[in-house]
Each structure stands twice: as C-alpha cells, then as structure tokens.
Amino acid sequence: MFEKRLLLFSAMLVTVGLFLALSSGAAAAAPQKVTFMDCQFDSQMVHNEIAKFIVENGFDGYSVEAVTGSALLLWQAMLAGDIDVDIEEWPDNVGTYDEDVARGDVIPLGILVPDSAQGVYVPRYVIEGDPERGIKPMAPDLKHVKDLPKYAHIFKDPDAPSRGRIFGGIPGWMSEKIMAKKYSHYNLNEGYNYCLVGNEAMMYTSLLAEYNLGEPWVGYLYEPSWITGKLDMVMLEDEPYDPQLLHEGVCAFPSQALTVCVGRHFPEKAPELLDFFKKYQTGRQRINAALAHLEDTKESHAQTAVWFLKEYDYLLDEWLTPNQAKKVRDALGKFR
C-alpha cells in the first residue's frame, strides 16, 4: 500500500512539474505588447499599420495594439506610460511638447515626415476658376486669411444662408484650438459659423461634396493627407509664423517635421525596436500616394500598408537589418 501511495505521489509531482514547466514556457513565449497611439486620422492609421506589420513580422516576440482616442487624451496617456509609441506627432500642435521632452516623459526618436503643412485652405477654382468645368472665379482677390470676412457670402452655410461657414478642424486636436482663436482674431465670427465635425472622414466628405459640385468651401486642412494630394487646393496666406504667437491664432502654422515619439519606458521595454523607429521615415509624397491609394481603392489601412511596403520595397533596406528585411519580405510574399 505504501509503495502504491509513493508511486501515486511521484506521479502527481511529475504532473505538477510538467504543468508548471508548460505554463512557464507559455508565459515566456507570450509576445511583448506594444501600444500605438491612434487618433483616427488616416495618415497616422496607415503609418501604424506599416510599423505594425514590420514589428510583428520582422522582429521576434512582439505584438502591436492601437489604442483609439483623442489626440490630447492619448498624449496624456503616453506621458503616464500607458501608450508606447506616437508614430506621427505634430510637435507644434502640442502646447507642452518641449516641456514633456525636456522632462523625459517623451522621447523623439526620428523624423517621420520632414515637410508637413497645415492651414486654411480653399479649392483653387474659388480664386482662379476652372474653365474646363465652366467655373468662374468666385473670390479672385482672396489671398490671405484676413481677406475672408468680405467673402462670407461666397462660403454660405446651407443651414444659415445669411452667414458663411468655415470648418475649424477636428475636436481634440491642438490645431482646432488654434483655429478657434484664429476665427475670433480675424473677426470671422462676425460673418461665419464655425463648423466642427466628429472626425476627419466627415470633414473630407463635406469638402468632396462641394468640390464635385464646383461649390466654394473653406476650412482647416493639413498635409500629408489624401485629400490635399487628390484635390487642387490652395492654402491661404497668414501672418509670418511666430512660435510665441502660434497658439493665439494670430500667425501661420509652421511647416514642421513630424516626429516618431515614444514614452519614457519604451527603451527598456522594447530595446530591439529602437533602431527601426529611429530610421523609420516615409516622407510627404510617399504617404500622400498611400493615402490616395487608400481612398481610390477603398482598401483597409492594413491593406494599404501592405501595398506601401511592396510599392516602396527599397525602404526596408534603409530601416532594417538584412535578416529583418528578409522576414518582412517573406511575410509580404503571402499577399498578392
């Protein structure tokens, strides 16, 4: 009887040991999750998917998750250490950017796009007309944002035809707060209604609807974006950029270099990824092409990322080691 109990006890020990070993192995095999900021605008979403594909296929032991929210809330989450990567940051749009970097809560790793642009735009035909479409100039002397008050009757608000309508941008973006102050500074509040929509897609829908009809439209836009790459838009002049005055809405937005930023814990959490993110740069023209592809084909952001990596295959050799680039190309080979 004693021997049977001993054998049973030994078997139990072996079973427990095997369970613990398997559990330990599963835990060790679990990928390290990297969180990306997702503010729900197309260029960032495409960049997220490009980087996700590379991280999950070119490196071992990582998974990527995008966290959705407003730009302001997600920036605060990164400061708190809850977000790892902000792959497309517009530094001048974040009022505390320099302080956050100096404090070490945010680490800029590289330049994603060296030549961005943002401001108040109108379709070119509003100023110059379009003979091919039979459109005559509607506001031929419109050059500067300060000229807009005298053209409120051109940019009619369909819900209040006695007033104009100007699109202020996306709620939660720092650029929208600047636009709201610009709206007051240039006395646009006297003749225009300030229109906010829920997201980028809704704003672009409003622009496309008016553009296709040859109707006037005025509002905030930025580049890179598929809409500015696809439509012939003109950015109105503004007062010279002054970093001390930008957030008061009294000057032009700067042409800023968009940065790849990470939270303060990221270098310890994912040291193997640092070199890739330091080298990761797409440029305005390439990403404009990707965004136009996204719009024209109606593919998903993930599918567009695959298209981008195939279209600009040579970038893999600039961003990655030969072995990492091979892994990514092998993964891309599974897609037609």
TORKOL-4160 file (C-alpha; in steps of 0.2 Angstrom, whole numbers, padded with zeros to 4 digits, m for minus):
336
<pt num="1" X="0000" Y="0000" Z="0000"/>
<pt num="2" X="0014" Y="0012" Z="0005"/>
<pt num="3" X="0023" Y="0009" Z="m0012"/>
<pt num="4" X="0006" Y="0012" Z="m0022"/>
<pt num="5" X="0004" Y="0029" Z="m0012"/>
<pt num="6" X="0023" Y="0033" Z="m0016"/>
<pt num="7" X="0020" Y="0030" Z="m0034"/>
<pt num="8" X="0004" Y="0040" Z="m0035"/>
<pt num="9" X="0013" Y="0054" Z="m0026"/>
<pt num="10" X="0028" Y="0053" Z="m0038"/>
<pt num="11" X="0016" Y="0054" Z="m0052"/>
<pt num="12" X="0007" Y="0069" Z="m0045"/>
<pt num="13" X="0024" Y="0078" Z="m0043"/>
<pt num="14" X="0028" Y="0074" Z="m0061"/>
<pt num="15" X="0011" Y="0080" Z="m0067"/>
<pt num="16" X="0013" Y="0096" Z="m0057"/>
<pt num="17" X="0030" Y="0099" Z="m0063"/>
<pt num="18" X="0025" Y="0096" Z="m0081"/>
<pt num="19" X="0011" Y="0109" Z="m0079"/>
<pt num="20" X="0022" Y="0122" Z="m0071"/>
<pt num="21" X="0035" Y="0119" Z="m0085"/>
<pt num="22" X="0022" Y="0121" Z="m0099"/>
<pt num="23" X="0015" Y="0136" Z="m0090"/>
<pt num="24" X="0032" Y="0144" Z="m0088"/>
<pt num="25" X="0036" Y="0141" Z="m0107"/>
<pt num="26" X="0019" Y="0148" Z="m0112"/>
<pt num="27" X="0022" Y="0164" Z="m0102"/>
<pt num="28" X="0040" Y="0165" Z="m0109"/>
<pt num="29" X="0033" Y="0163" Z="m0127"/>
<pt num="30" X="0019" Y="0177" Z="m0124"/>
<pt num="31" X="0023" Y="0192" Z="m0135"/>
<pt num="32" X="0028" Y="0209" Z="m0128"/>
<pt num="33" X="0013" Y="0220" Z="m0132"/>
<pt num="34" X="0017" Y="0237" Z="m0139"/>
<pt num="35" X="0004" Y="0250" Z="m0139"/>
<pt num="36" X="0002" Y="0263" Z="m0153"/>
<pt num="37" X="m0007" Y="0280" Z="m0152"/>
<pt num="38" X="m0022" Y="0280" Z="m0164"/>
<pt num="39" X="m0031" Y="0297" Z="m0166"/>
<pt num="40" X="m0041" Y="0291" Z="m0180"/>
<pt num="41" X="m0034" Y="0301" Z="m0194"/>
<pt num="42" X="m0029" Y="0292" Z="m0210"/>
<pt num="43" X="m0010" Y="0296" Z="m0211"/>
<pt num="44" X="m0007" Y="0290" Z="m0193"/>
<pt num="45" X="m0018" Y="0275" Z="m0196"/>
<pt num="46" X="m0008" Y="0270" Z="m0211"/>
<pt num="47" X="0009" Y="0273" Z="m0203"/>
<pt num="48" X="0003" Y="0262" Z="m0188"/>
<pt num="49" X="m0001" Y="0248" Z="m0199"/>
<pt num="50" X="0015" Y="0249" Z="m0209"/>
<pt num="51" X="0025" Y="0249" Z="m0192"/>
<pt num="52" X="0014" Y="0235" Z="m0185"/>
<pt num="53" X="0017" Y="0224" Z="m0200"/>
<pt num="54" X="0036" Y="0227" Z="m0198"/>
<pt num="55" X="0037" Y="0224" Z="m0179"/>
<pt num="56" X="0026" Y="0209" Z="m0179"/>
<pt num="57" X="0035" Y="0201" Z="m0194"/>
<pt num="58" X="0052" Y="0207" Z="m0194"/>
<pt num="59" X="0056" Y="0205" Z="m0175"/>
<pt num="60" X="0053" Y="0191" Z="m0163"/>
<pt num="61" X="0042" Y="0192" Z="m0148"/>
<pt num="62" X="0031" Y="0207" Z="m0151"/>
<pt num="63" X="0013" Y="0211" Z="m0154"/>
<pt num="64" X="0006" Y="0228" Z="m0158"/>
<pt num="65" X="m0011" Y="0236" Z="m0152"/>
<pt num="66" X="m0018" Y="0253" Z="m0157"/>
<pt num="67" X="m0027" Y="0262" Z="m0144"/>
<pt num="68" X="m0040" Y="0274" Z="m0150"/>
<pt num="69" X="m0044" Y="0291" Z="m0143"/>
<pt num="70" X="m0042" Y="0310" Z="m0145"/>
<pt num="71" X="m0025" Y="0317" Z="m0148"/>
<pt num="72" X="m0025" Y="0326" Z="m0131"/>
<pt num="73" X="m0030" Y="0311" Z="m0121"/>
<pt num="74" X="m0018" Y="0299" Z="m0129"/>
<pt num="75" X="m0004" Y="0311" Z="m0127"/>
<pt num="76" X="m0008" Y="0312" Z="m0108"/>
<pt num="77" X="m0009" Y="0293" Z="m0108"/>
<pt num="78" X="0009" Y="0292" Z="m0116"/>
<pt num="79" X="0015" Y="0304" Z="m0103"/>
<pt num="80" X="0008" Y="0292" Z="m0090"/>
<pt num="81" X="0017" Y="0277" Z="m0098"/>
<pt num="82" X="0001" Y="0269" Z="m0104"/>
<pt num="83" X="0005" Y="0272" Z="m0123"/>
<pt num="84" X="0022" Y="0267" Z="m0130"/>
<pt num="85" X="0023" Y="0274" Z="m0147"/>
<pt num="86" X="0016" Y="0290" Z="m0156"/>
<pt num="87" X="0021" Y="0287" Z="m0174"/>
<pt num="88" X="0016" Y="0303" Z="m0181"/>
<pt num="89" X="0017" Y="0318" Z="m0169"/>
<pt num="90" X="0015" Y="0336" Z="m0175"/>
<pt num="91" X="0026" Y="0344" Z="m0161"/>
<pt num="92" X="0020" Y="0362" Z="m0164"/>
<pt num="93" X="0002" Y="0356" Z="m0161"/>
<pt num="94" X="0006" Y="0350" Z="m0143"/>
<pt num="95" X="0007" Y="0365" Z="m0131"/>
<pt num="96" X="0018" Y="0356" Z="m0119"/>
<pt num="97" X="0029" Y="0346" Z="m0131"/>
<pt num="98" X="0045" Y="0355" Z="m0127"/>
<pt num="99" X="0042" Y="0353" Z="m0108"/>
<pt num="100" X="0037" Y="0335" Z="m0110"/>
<pt num="101" X="0053" Y="0331" Z="m0120"/>
<pt num="102" X="0064" Y="0341" Z="m0108"/>
<pt num="103" X="0056" Y="0331" Z="m0093"/>
<pt num="104" X="0060" Y="0315" Z="m0101"/>
<pt num="105" X="0042" Y="0309" Z="m0102"/>
<pt num="106" X="0043" Y="0308" Z="m0121"/>
<pt num="107" X="0057" Y="0303" Z="m0132"/>
<pt num="108" X="0058" Y="0309" Z="m0150"/>
<pt num="109" X="0067" Y="0295" Z="m0160"/>
<pt num="110" X="0066" Y="0301" Z="m0178"/>
<pt num="111" X="0059" Y="0312" Z="m0191"/>
<pt num="112" X="0044" Y="0303" Z="m0200"/>
<pt num="113" X="0040" Y="0317" Z="m0212"/>
<pt num="114" X="0052" Y="0332" Z="m0214"/>
<pt num="115" X="0040" Y="0344" Z="m0223"/>
<pt num="116" X="0022" Y="0345" Z="m0217"/>
<pt num="117" X="0010" Y="0359" Z="m0220"/>
<pt num="118" X="m0007" Y="0365" Z="m0212"/>
<pt num="119" X="m0018" Y="0380" Z="m0213"/>
<pt num="120" X="m0034" Y="0387" Z="m0220"/>
<pt num="121" X="m0037" Y="0380" Z="m0237"/>
<pt num="122" X="m0050" Y="0384" Z="m0252"/>
<pt num="123" X="m0051" Y="0375" Z="m0269"/>
<pt num="124" X="m0041" Y="0383" Z="m0282"/>
<pt num="125" X="m0056" Y="0386" Z="m0293"/>
<pt num="126" X="m0063" Y="0398" Z="m0279"/>
<pt num="127" X="m0049" Y="0410" Z="m0283"/>
<pt num="128" X="m0044" Y="0406" Z="m0301"/>
<pt num="129" X="m0060" Y="0397" Z="m0308"/>
<pt num="130" X="m0059" Y="0382" Z="m0319"/>
<pt num="131" X="m0063" Y="0384" Z="m0337"/>
<pt num="132" X="m0064" Y="0366" Z="m0341"/>
<pt num="133" X="m0078" Y="0364" Z="m0328"/>
<pt num="134" X="m0086" Y="0380" Z="m0333"/>
<pt num="135" X="m0082" Y="0388" Z="m0316"/>
<pt num="136" X="m0078" Y="0407" Z="m0315"/>
<pt num="137" X="m0068" Y="0414" Z="m0301"/>
<pt num="138" X="m0078" Y="0417" Z="m0286"/>
<pt num="139" X="m0066" Y="0427" Z="m0275"/>
<pt num="140" X="m0052" Y="0432" Z="m0286"/>
<pt num="141" X="m0044" Y="0444" Z="m0273"/>
<pt num="142" X="m0044" Y="0431" Z="m0260"/>
<pt num="143" X="m0026" Y="0428" Z="m0254"/>
<pt num="144" X="m0025" Y="0430" Z="m0235"/>
<pt num="145" X="m0035" Y="0423" Z="m0221"/>
<pt num="146" X="m0038" Y="0441" Z="m0216"/>
<pt num="147" X="m0047" Y="0443" Z="m0233"/>
<pt num="148" X="m0061" Y="0430" Z="m0228"/>
<pt num="149" X="m0073" Y="0442" Z="m0219"/>
<pt num="150" X="m0078" Y="0451" Z="m0235"/>
<pt num="151" X="m0082" Y="0434" Z="m0244"/>
<pt num="152" X="m0093" Y="0426" Z="m0231"/>
<pt num="153" X="m0107" Y="0427" Z="m0244"/>
<pt num="154" X="m0097" Y="0416" Z="m0255"/>
<pt num="155" X="m0095" Y="0402" Z="m0242"/>
<pt num="156" X="m0113" Y="0401" Z="m0237"/>
<pt num="157" X="m0119" Y="0390" Z="m0223"/>
<pt num="158" X="m0133" Y="0379" Z="m0230"/>
<pt num="159" X="m0141" Y="0379" Z="m0213"/>
<pt num="160" X="m0140" Y="0398" Z="m0211"/>
<pt num="161" X="m0138" Y="0406" Z="m0229"/>
<pt num="162" X="m0136" Y="0423" Z="m0222"/>
<pt num="163" X="m0119" Y="0418" Z="m0214"/>
<pt num="164" X="m0104" Y="0409" Z="m0221"/>
<pt num="165" X="m0097" Y="0393" Z="m0215"/>
<pt num="166" X="m0079" Y="0388" Z="m0210"/>
<pt num="167" X="m0073" Y="0371" Z="m0205"/>
<pt num="168" X="m0062" Y="0373" Z="m0190"/>
<pt num="169" X="m0054" Y="0355" Z="m0189"/>
<pt num="170" X="m0056" Y="0340" Z="m0178"/>
<pt num="171" X="m0061" Y="0342" Z="m0160"/>
<pt num="172" X="m0047" Y="0337" Z="m0148"/>
<pt num="173" X="m0033" Y="0342" Z="m0159"/>
<pt num="174" X="m0022" Y="0357" Z="m0154"/>
<pt num="175" X="m0024" Y="0364" Z="m0172"/>
<pt num="176" X="m0043" Y="0365" Z="m0169"/>
<pt num="177" X="m0040" Y="0376" Z="m0153"/>
<pt num="178" X="m0028" Y="0387" Z="m0164"/>
<pt num="179" X="m0041" Y="0388" Z="m0177"/>
<pt num="180" X="m0055" Y="0393" Z="m0165"/>
<pt num="181" X="m0043" Y="0408" Z="m0159"/>
<pt num="182" X="m0040" Y="0412" Z="m0177"/>
<pt num="183" X="m0059" Y="0413" Z="m0180"/>
<pt num="184" X="m0060" Y="0426" Z="m0167"/>
<pt num="185" X="m0044" Y="0436" Z="m0171"/>
<pt num="186" X="m0048" Y="0438" Z="m0189"/>
<pt num="187" X="m0066" Y="0443" Z="m0185"/>
<pt num="188" X="m0073" Y="0428" Z="m0194"/>
<pt num="189" X="m0086" Y="0426" Z="m0180"/>
<pt num="190" X="m0095" Y="0441" Z="m0187"/>
<pt num="191" X="m0100" Y="0433" Z="m0203"/>
<pt num="192" X="m0096" Y="0415" Z="m0202"/>
<pt num="193" X="m0102" Y="0400" Z="m0192"/>
<pt num="194" X="m0088" Y="0389" Z="m0185"/>
<pt num="195" X="m0091" Y="0371" Z="m0190"/>
<pt num="196" X="m0084" Y="0356" Z="m0181"/>
<pt num="197" X="m0087" Y="0338" Z="m0187"/>
<pt num="198" X="m0084" Y="0322" Z="m0177"/>
<pt num="199" X="m0069" Y="0316" Z="m0187"/>
<pt num="200" X="m0058" Y="0318" Z="m0202"/>
<pt num="201" X="m0068" Y="0307" Z="m0213"/>
<pt num="202" X="m0084" Y="0318" Z="m0210"/>
<pt num="203" X="m0074" Y="0334" Z="m0214"/>
<pt num="204" X="m0067" Y="0327" Z="m0230"/>
<pt num="205" X="m0084" Y="0321" Z="m0235"/>
<pt num="206" X="m0091" Y="0339" Z="m0234"/>
<pt num="207" X="m0076" Y="0345" Z="m0245"/>
<pt num="208" X="m0078" Y="0332" Z="m0258"/>
<pt num="209" X="m0097" Y="0335" Z="m0260"/>
<pt num="210" X="m0094" Y="0354" Z="m0263"/>
<pt num="211" X="m0078" Y="0351" Z="m0274"/>
<pt num="212" X="m0088" Y="0339" Z="m0285"/>
<pt num="213" X="m0101" Y="0352" Z="m0287"/>
<pt num="214" X="m0089" Y="0366" Z="m0290"/>
<pt num="215" X="m0095" Y="0375" Z="m0275"/>
<pt num="216" X="m0085" Y="0385" Z="m0263"/>
<pt num="217" X="m0078" Y="0378" Z="m0247"/>
<pt num="218" X="m0066" Y="0385" Z="m0234"/>
<pt num="219" X="m0058" Y="0376" Z="m0219"/>
<pt num="220" X="m0043" Y="0368" Z="m0210"/>
<pt num="221" X="m0033" Y="0355" Z="m0219"/>
<pt num="222" X="m0016" Y="0348" Z="m0217"/>
<pt num="223" X="m0003" Y="0338" Z="m0227"/>
<pt num="224" X="0001" Y="0324" Z="m0229"/>
<pt num="225" X="m0016" Y="0319" Z="m0232"/>
<pt num="226" X="m0025" Y="0310" Z="m0247"/>
<pt num="227" X="m0037" Y="0325" Z="m0249"/>
<pt num="228" X="m0023" Y="0338" Z="m0252"/>
<pt num="229" X="m0014" Y="0325" Z="m0264"/>
<pt num="230" X="m0030" Y="0322" Z="m0274"/>
<pt num="231" X="m0039" Y="0339" Z="m0275"/>
<pt num="232" X="m0031" Y="0355" Z="m0281"/>
<pt num="233" X="m0032" Y="0366" Z="m0265"/>
<pt num="234" X="m0024" Y="0382" Z="m0260"/>
<pt num="235" X="m0018" Y="0387" Z="m0243"/>
<pt num="236" X="m0022" Y="0405" Z="m0239"/>
<pt num="237" X="m0008" Y="0416" Z="m0233"/>
<pt num="238" X="m0006" Y="0421" Z="m0215"/>
<pt num="239" X="0005" Y="0432" Z="m0204"/>
<pt num="240" X="0023" Y="0425" Z="m0203"/>
<pt num="241" X="0025" Y="0411" Z="m0191"/>
<pt num="242" X="0030" Y="0415" Z="m0173"/>
<pt num="243" X="0031" Y="0401" Z="m0160"/>
<pt num="244" X="0026" Y="0414" Z="m0147"/>
<pt num="245" X="0010" Y="0418" Z="m0156"/>
<pt num="246" X="0005" Y="0402" Z="m0164"/>
<pt num="247" X="m0007" Y="0396" Z="m0150"/>
<pt num="248" X="m0015" Y="0413" Z="m0150"/>
<pt num="249" X="m0021" Y="0410" Z="m0168"/>
<pt num="250" X="m0013" Y="0426" Z="m0175"/>
<pt num="251" X="0000" Y="0418" Z="m0187"/>
<pt num="252" X="0003" Y="0404" Z="m0199"/>
<pt num="253" X="0006" Y="0386" Z="m0194"/>
<pt num="254" X="0024" Y="0381" Z="m0196"/>
<pt num="255" X="0030" Y="0368" Z="m0209"/>
<pt num="256" X="0035" Y="0356" Z="m0196"/>
<pt num="257" X="0045" Y="0340" Z="m0196"/>
<pt num="258" X="0033" Y="0326" Z="m0190"/>
<pt num="259" X="0042" Y="0315" Z="m0177"/>
<pt num="260" X="0041" Y="0297" Z="m0171"/>
<pt num="261" X="0039" Y="0298" Z="m0152"/>
<pt num="262" X="0040" Y="0285" Z="m0138"/>
<pt num="263" X="0036" Y="0285" Z="m0120"/>
<pt num="264" X="0050" Y="0285" Z="m0107"/>
<pt num="265" X="0048" Y="0267" Z="m0103"/>
<pt num="266" X="0049" Y="0261" Z="m0121"/>
<pt num="267" X="0068" Y="0260" Z="m0122"/>
<pt num="268" X="0069" Y="0247" Z="m0108"/>
<pt num="269" X="0053" Y="0238" Z="m0114"/>
<pt num="270" X="0057" Y="0236" Z="m0132"/>
<pt num="271" X="0076" Y="0240" Z="m0135"/>
<pt num="272" X="0077" Y="0229" Z="m0151"/>
<pt num="273" X="0064" Y="0241" Z="m0159"/>
<pt num="274" X="0073" Y="0257" Z="m0156"/>
<pt num="275" X="0084" Y="0257" Z="m0171"/>
<pt num="276" X="0070" Y="0254" Z="m0183"/>
<pt num="277" X="0059" Y="0268" Z="m0176"/>
<pt num="278" X="0075" Y="0280" Z="m0177"/>
<pt num="279" X="0076" Y="0276" Z="m0196"/>
<pt num="280" X="0058" Y="0275" Z="m0200"/>
<pt num="281" X="0054" Y="0289" Z="m0212"/>
<pt num="282" X="0041" Y="0289" Z="m0226"/>
<pt num="283" X="0040" Y="0307" Z="m0232"/>
<pt num="284" X="0026" Y="0318" Z="m0238"/>
<pt num="285" X="0025" Y="0312" Z="m0256"/>
<pt num="286" X="0025" Y="0294" Z="m0252"/>
<pt num="287" X="0012" Y="0294" Z="m0239"/>
<pt num="288" X="0001" Y="0306" Z="m0250"/>
<pt num="289" X="0002" Y="0292" Z="m0263"/>
<pt num="290" X="m0003" Y="0279" Z="m0250"/>
<pt num="291" X="m0017" Y="0289" Z="m0244"/>
<pt num="292" X="m0023" Y="0292" Z="m0262"/>
<pt num="293" X="m0022" Y="0273" Z="m0264"/>
<pt num="294" X="m0032" Y="0271" Z="m0248"/>
<pt num="295" X="m0046" Y="0282" Z="m0255"/>
<pt num="296" X="m0046" Y="0276" Z="m0273"/>
<pt num="297" X="m0046" Y="0258" Z="m0269"/>
<pt num="298" X="m0057" Y="0258" Z="m0253"/>
<pt num="299" X="m0045" Y="0246" Z="m0245"/>
<pt num="300" X="m0042" Y="0245" Z="m0227"/>
<pt num="301" X="m0027" Y="0254" Z="m0218"/>
<pt num="302" X="m0019" Y="0237" Z="m0216"/>
<pt num="303" X="m0021" Y="0233" Z="m0234"/>
<pt num="304" X="m0014" Y="0250" Z="m0239"/>
<pt num="305" X="0001" Y="0246" Z="m0228"/>
<pt num="306" X="0005" Y="0230" Z="m0237"/>
<pt num="307" X="0003" Y="0240" Z="m0254"/>
<pt num="308" X="0015" Y="0253" Z="m0247"/>
<pt num="309" X="0028" Y="0241" Z="m0242"/>
<pt num="310" X="0028" Y="0232" Z="m0259"/>
<pt num="311" X="0027" Y="0249" Z="m0268"/>
<pt num="312" X="0042" Y="0256" Z="m0259"/>
<pt num="313" X="0051" Y="0239" Z="m0255"/>
<pt num="314" X="0068" Y="0248" Z="m0255"/>
<pt num="315" X="0064" Y="0257" Z="m0239"/>
<pt num="316" X="0065" Y="0240" Z="m0229"/>
<pt num="317" X="0084" Y="0240" Z="m0233"/>
<pt num="318" X="0085" Y="0258" Z="m0226"/>
<pt num="319" X="0075" Y="0254" Z="m0210"/>
<pt num="320" X="0080" Y="0236" Z="m0206"/>
<pt num="321" X="0095" Y="0224" Z="m0205"/>
<pt num="322" X="0096" Y="0212" Z="m0220"/>
<pt num="323" X="0089" Y="0197" Z="m0209"/>
<pt num="324" X="0074" Y="0208" Z="m0203"/>
<pt num="325" X="0070" Y="0214" Z="m0221"/>
<pt num="326" X="0070" Y="0196" Z="m0227"/>
<pt num="327" X="0057" Y="0191" Z="m0214"/>
<pt num="328" X="0046" Y="0206" Z="m0219"/>
<pt num="329" X="0048" Y="0202" Z="m0237"/>
<pt num="330" X="0044" Y="0184" Z="m0234"/>
<pt num="331" X="0028" Y="0189" Z="m0225"/>
<pt num="332" X="0023" Y="0201" Z="m0239"/>
<pt num="333" X="0025" Y="0187" Z="m0251"/>
<pt num="334" X="0009" Y="0179" Z="m0244"/>
<pt num="335" X="m0001" Y="0194" Z="m0251"/>
<pt num="336" X="m0005" Y="0195" Z="m0269"/>
